[in-house]
Amino acid sequence: MQRRRYPFLLYWMQKVRRRHKLPLHLTDVEVITRQQDYLRREFPQWFDADGRPLSPRLLLFPTPRLSRANKFGERPYDSSTSGYWLDVWMDRIPRLIDEHGQDFDRSRVFPYAFRHTYAQLRADAGVPLEILQVLMAHLEPSTTQIYYRVSHPRRVEAVRAIASKYQFDISGGRLRACGPADDLADRTRAGVGQVPVPGGTCHEMNNVRADGHGCPVYYRCFSCKFFTTDFTQLPELRQLRDTKAEQLVRLEAAYGSLLVPGPLSQANTELLRQELVQIDELISKCETDLGSLTEEDKATVEAWLHSRDRFLTVIPVAAVLAGRQQLAQPTVDPILLTVEAR
């Protein structure tokens, strides 16, 4: 298995005078690669024989105007140029409509509006505010909230209503509305609320009260009866599995070299193997539940999942989610690593 790599764009933010590292989707990488190839083809004097820039300050969109100051593609377009070409493109569109088929106000389309669109799309896809704040390079979350509004609530609520019937715990049991005759643990779990954890939610009372910072079993989520999930968590579960699989490969490769052979090293690798087994079981059940939906419900959920997958898999978001635990550590309890417990 090859180590998974996440592409990033490193760029200079002139407004705040600092560099920013922005995670990219593969489609973004393709666009940037095409632009880089265009520059190599149209301005070969800016590159060496191997296609590397002669200047480390070569821009992705340098002005084509050749001058002494732009000898190596270090001069940007004037700030008004992008707005001009956007207006030219807009003028070629006979009618601009929104998602509902209504006329869209052309005055709302300008270069800086794309930054708001960037934030809005990710907010709609469920990217947490704290992660969106990092992506936008804002110092305060209140600044990030200016860039988007809560939209498509009916679509989100529709997905949640469908998924609520398919939530299950680590044993595979369905969650349901609890009555007085139910087990105390079940009634407590239903009443205390929840906090997000990688691949699902936590209903453990102490952890919920501490906003995810008070897990009494040190985040052994995949061994905990208070962990629940459903098919809306499929993007996170798949991403988490990829991360764990990569860790296992690296540990196995290091066994006997960096890792001293012995019971502890073997336990660490076995821990990850068992964790992958449990994650695979969760993914399989989620996929089965998703496949059992009606065509209409399935289309609604899959459209939402596609949106989440588009924006949540560009970075290991599960490893960043609220910073509540170290995901590099296995979350399976070593005590439960027996055939009987599994």
N, C-alpha and C positions, 0 to 999 in steps of 0.2 A: 504494500500500500504506500502510495506517495504521500508525503506530508502535505496537508492542506494549506494553501497560502491564500491570504486575503489581499486583494489589490487596494492600494491607497494612492490618493493624489495629494502631493505635497505642494502647497501654493502659498503665496504671500498675500496677506490681507492688508491692503493699503490703509483701510480705514482705522484699524487698531494697531497697525505697525507690528505685526507678528506673523510667523508662519503657522499654518494650520494643516493638519493631516486629516484628509477626508476619505472615508471608506467608499469604495466604488462597487457597483454592480458590474457583471461581466459585459453587459450591453454598453455601459459607459466606457469600459476599457476598449471595446471595439471602436467606438467613435473616436476616442483619443488616439488610438493606434492609426486609424485612417488619416487623421490630421497630421500625425508625425510623419507618416509615409508621404503625404502630400508635400510637406516641407522638404523632405529629402529629395523628392523628385523635382520640385520647382526651384529650390535654392540649394543646389549641391555645394556651392561655395561656403555654406555655413557648416559643412560636415567634413569629417576626415574620410579616408578610404574605407573604413569599417562602418561608416554611417553614424558615428558618434559626433555629437555637437562639438564644434571647436571652442565654443564658449559655454561655461557652466550656467550662464545667465540667459541662454536661448529661451525665448518664450514659446508657448504653445500657439499663440495667435499674434505673431509679430507683424508690424506693418510691412507691407511689401515694398514700401518706398525706400530705395537704397540710398544711403548717405554715409558720411563718415561716422556719424553717431550710431548708425544701424548696420555697421559692417558685418556683424555676426548675428543679426536677428534679435537684438536685445531691446529694441524700441517697440512699445505696444501701440496698438491703434489708439486714436483719440477716443476719449470716453463717449463722445457723441456718435461715433461710427456705428456701434452695434445698434443703437436706437434708430439710426437712419436706415440701415438695411432691414431691420425689423419692420419699419413702416413700409418700405418698398414691398416686402413680402406680403404684408397685410393688405396692401392696395390691390394685390392680385387675387385676393379671395373675394368673390362677389358677395357672399353673405356669411357672416360669422354667427354661429349659433352655439348655445350651451348644451348641456347633457339632456335637457328636456325639450330641445328643439326650438327654444325661444331665442330671439335676437340677443346677441351678446354685445355689451358696450365696448367698442374698440378702444376707447380711451383708457380702459383698464389693462390693456396689453402694452407693457413697456418692460425693458430689461430687468429692472429691480423686482418686478412682480414675480419673476421666476423664482426668486428666493422665497417668497411667500408660498408659491406653489410647492416648492421643495418641502417646506415644513408641513403644509397642509396634507399632502399625499401621505407622508409618513405618520402624521397624527391620525389620519383616517385608518391607516393600516395597523394601528395599535402600538406604534413605537412609544415607549414610556417617555414622559416629559424629561426625566433626568438624562436619558440617552439622547433625545432630540436636542437638548441644551448643549451637549458635547458636540453633536454634529454641526450645530449652528455656530459654535464657538462663542457662546454667550457666557458671561460671568454670572448672570442672575437668571433663574428660571422665569421670572416675571417678564423679562425681555423676550424670551422664547415664545411665551404665550401670546404676545402681540402679533406674532407672525401667522397664527392659524386660529380657526374657530372650530368649535365642536360641530361637525357636519355629519350628514348621513346617519342621524341617530336611529331612524327607523330600520335601516339595513342592519346596523350593529345589534339593535335590540331583537330583530328577527333571528339573527344567527344565535344570539344568546338564548333565546326562547327555545330554539331547536336543540341546542347543545345541552341545555339544562336537563333534558330527559335522558341523556346518555352519559352523564358523569359517573365515574366509577372510582373505587379506591384501589389500593395496591393489591388487594386480594381478588379484584375483578368484580366485586359486588357493586350493584347500582346504588346510587344515592337517591333518596326519595324524601318526601315530606315526612317529618317525624311526629308521632303522637305520644301521649303520656305513657303508653304501654311499651314504647321502644326502649332500647338499651340506653343507659345514662350517657355513655360515651357518644352515641349517635345523636342524642338530643343536644348534648353540649356542643358537639361539632357544628350542628345546624344553627345554633344560636349565637356563637361567638364571632362569626364573620370569617374572613379569610385574608391571607396575604399571598402575593405571587411568589412562587419558587420556580426554579428551572423545570420546565416541562409540565407545570401544573400549578396547583394552589395548596396552601397549608391552612388547616383549620384548628391547629393546636392552640389552645387558649392562651398560654403564656407567650408563645411566639407572636400571635396576633396582637396581643396587648403591647408587645415590644416592637410592633411594626416590622416584624421579620428579623429582629436582632436578638431574640431570646429563645432560640430553639433548645429545649432541654436535652436533646440527643445529638447535638452537634451536626445538624443538617444531614442526618441519614434518611433523606427523603424517601428513597426507594425501599426502605424497610419499615416505614412508618404508616400506621393505620390512619393517620390524619392527613396523609397526602392523597389528593384527588386530581383527576385529569379528565380530558375528553378530546374529541377530534379537533377542536379549535387550537389545541396545543401541538398539532402535528409538525408545523415548521420548527418549533423549538425542540421537540423531541428528536427529530431527524438531525438537526444541527448538533444537539448535545451528543447524539450517538456518534456522529463523525468525529467530534472532538475526542471522545473517550476512546474510539478505535485508534485514532492517531497516537494517543498517549500510550495505549497498550503496545503498539508496534515499536515505539521508541523505547519503552521499558524492556521489552523482550530483546531488542537489539543491544541494549546496554548491559544485559545480564552476563556476568562473568568478566566484564571489562570495567565499566564505571560502577556497576552494582556488584557488591561482593556476594557470591553464591551463598545461600543459606535460607533458613526458614522465613526471615523477614522479607527478603527480596521476592521469594516465591509467593508469600502472602500478598504482597503489593500487586503483583501481576494477576494473581488469582482473583483478587478483589475487583479489578477492572473487568476481567472476563465475566464474572458473575453479574456485574453491573450492566454490561452490554446485553447479557441474556435477559435481564429484567426490562431494559429499555426496549429491546426487540419485542418483548411480549406486550408492552404498553402500546407500541406503534401498531402492532398487528391487530390488537383489539380496537384501537381508534379507527384503523382503516376498515375493519369489518363493520363497525358501527356506521361509518360514513357511507359504505356501500349499501347499507340496509335502508337508507332514507328514500323517500319518494323522489321522483325526478326533479320536481320543483324545489323541494328542500335541499336536495343535493346540489343543484345548480346555484342556489343562494349561498350555501356554505362554501362550495369550491371557489366561487368568485371571490369571496372574502379571504379564503386561505391563500389564493393566488396573490392577492394584494399584500397579505402579510409576508408571504414567502419572498416576494419581490424586494421588500425593504428590510426584512429581518435577517436574511441570510448573507447580506453583504459584509457583515462583521459578526464575530462571535458574541451576539447580543446576550445570549444566555449567560455568558461569563461576566457580563457587565451589569445585568439587571439589578438595579438598585444597590449594587455592591454589598449584598447581604451575606454572601458566603463565598469561600474559595472553591470554585468549581474544578480547579485542578486536582482537588482531593476527591477520592472516591466517596460516594454517599451511601454505599452499602455497609451495613454494620458487620464487622468481621465475625461476630458471634453467630450470625445467622447463616454463615457459609457452610451449610451442611445439606445433604440430600433431603433430609426430613424437612428442613426449613424452607427449602426451595419448592 
